[in-house]
Amino acid sequence: MITIFKKCIPLLLLVTSSGISMGQIANTRWKGEINIPDPTTVLFDFKMESVTIYYAGDKPMDIPDENGNTKSVSAKDSMIIESMTFSLKHDTVAFQKLSGHSPCDQQAVGYFTLVKGNNSIQLVLLKDDCVERGAAFDKKTLMKAD
């Protein structure tokens, strides 16, 4: 019996230490710049299976509203740029649009390697059916936000 446990413990440690767990990302917030299309400060607000991206810049930004009219917003407005579902398997995160301002359609799925640092995460593009999201997120580092 003890021999079985000795053989299982290294395997258990390998399984639990490889990749990033959903618990490390769900219910966390990360701030950084993404190119939409210009560098823009945003806040990624991860929940259990969804992520909302808010505009978090200091300067007002003009964006189109749902009617196609342009309006000026700043971080204090809590303007949602995009809402997506996400799933995480090992160190690969998949994003799929629910709603927002990007040209991505709702069937397009983007896959990124999620590299977790001490107080940061970096998204590295693997494949994205939406070219614009892939370009916006690739090699972007987000810092842990309070």
C-alpha positions in Angstrom: 0.0 0.0 0.0 2.8 2.5 0.9 4.6 1.6 -2.3 1.5 2.6 -4.3 1.4 6.0 -2.6 5.1 6.6 -3.2 4.5 6.0 -6.9 1.3 8.2 -7.0 2.6 11.2 -5.2 5.1 12.3 -7.9 2.4 11.8 -10.5 -0.1 13.8 -8.4 2.4 16.7 -8.0 3.0 16.7 -11.8 -0.7 16.9 -12.6 -1.5 19.6 -10.0 1.6 21.8 -10.8 1.3 21.8 -14.6 -0.6 24.5 -16.3 -2.7 27.3 -14.7 -5.8 26.5 -12.8 -9.2 28.2 -13.3 -9.0 29.3 -9.6 -5.9 31.4 -10.4 -7.7 33.4 -13.1 -11.5 33.3 -12.2 -12.6 36.3 -10.1 -9.4 38.3 -10.8 -8.8 41.6 -12.6 -5.8 42.5 -14.8 -4.9 45.8 -16.3 -2.7 46.6 -19.3 -2.6 47.9 -22.8 -4.1 46.2 -25.9 -4.1 47.5 -29.5 -7.8 48.2 -30.4 -6.3 49.3 -32.9 -4.2 51.9 -31.0 -2.7 51.1 -27.7 -5.5 51.4 -25.1 -5.5 50.8 -21.4 -8.0 48.2 -20.4 -9.1 46.1 -17.5 -9.8 42.4 -17.9 -12.4 41.4 -15.3 -12.5 37.5 -15.2 -15.4 35.8 -13.6 -16.0 32.0 -13.5 -16.6 31.5 -17.3 -16.7 35.0 -18.7 -14.4 38.0 -19.0 -15.4 41.6 -19.4 -13.0 44.1 -20.9 -13.4 47.7 -19.6 -11.8 50.9 -20.9 -9.4 51.9 -18.1 -7.5 54.8 -19.7 -7.0 58.2 -18.2 -7.8 60.1 -21.3 -11.3 60.3 -22.8 -11.8 58.0 -25.8 -14.3 58.3 -28.6 -16.2 55.0 -29.4 -19.3 54.2 -31.3 -22.4 53.3 -29.3 -25.0 50.7 -30.2 -26.7 53.1 -32.6 -23.4 54.0 -34.5 -23.1 57.4 -32.9 -19.8 58.4 -31.4 -19.5 59.2 -27.7 -16.6 60.1 -25.5 -15.9 57.9 -22.5 -13.2 57.6 -19.8 -12.3 55.0 -17.2 -14.8 56.5 -14.7 -17.6 55.5 -17.1 -16.9 51.8 -16.8 -17.3 51.5 -20.5 -17.5 47.8 -21.6 -15.4 47.3 -24.7 -16.0 43.5 -25.0 -17.7 40.6 -23.1 -16.5 37.1 -23.8 -16.7 33.6 -22.5 -13.4 32.0 -21.7 -12.2 28.5 -20.9 -8.9 27.4 -19.6 -7.1 24.1 -20.2 -3.6 23.8 -18.7 -2.0 27.0 -20.0 -4.2 27.6 -23.0 -7.1 30.0 -22.7 -9.9 30.2 -25.3 -11.9 33.4 -25.8 -15.3 33.7 -27.6 -17.2 37.0 -28.1 -20.5 37.5 -26.4 -20.9 41.2 -27.2 -18.9 44.3 -27.8 -17.2 46.7 -30.2 -14.8 44.4 -32.0 -15.4 43.2 -35.5 -15.2 39.6 -34.3 -18.2 37.4 -34.9 -19.6 35.3 -32.1 -18.5 32.0 -33.6 -14.8 33.1 -33.7 -12.7 31.4 -31.1 -9.2 32.6 -30.1 -6.6 30.4 -28.4 -3.7 32.0 -26.4 -1.0 30.6 -24.2 -1.5 32.2 -20.8 1.9 32.8 -19.2 1.5 33.6 -15.5 4.1 35.7 -13.7 4.3 36.8 -10.1 1.7 39.6 -10.5 1.2 39.4 -14.2 -0.2 37.4 -17.0 0.8 37.4 -20.7 -1.3 36.3 -23.6 0.6 34.7 -26.5 -1.4 34.0 -29.7 -1.7 30.4 -30.8 -4.6 30.7 -33.2 -7.6 33.1 -33.5 -10.4 33.0 -36.0 -10.7 36.8 -35.4 -7.6 38.4 -36.8 -8.2 41.7 -35.0 -8.5 40.1 -31.5 -5.4 38.0 -32.2 -3.4 41.2 -33.1 -4.9 43.1 -30.1 -4.1 40.5 -27.4 -0.8 38.9 -28.7 2.2 39.3 -26.4 0.3 41.7 -24.2 1.2 41.7 -20.5 -1.5 42.5 -18.0 -0.7 43.4 -14.4 -2.8 42.2 -11.4 -5.3 44.9 -10.4 -6.9 45.4 -7.0 
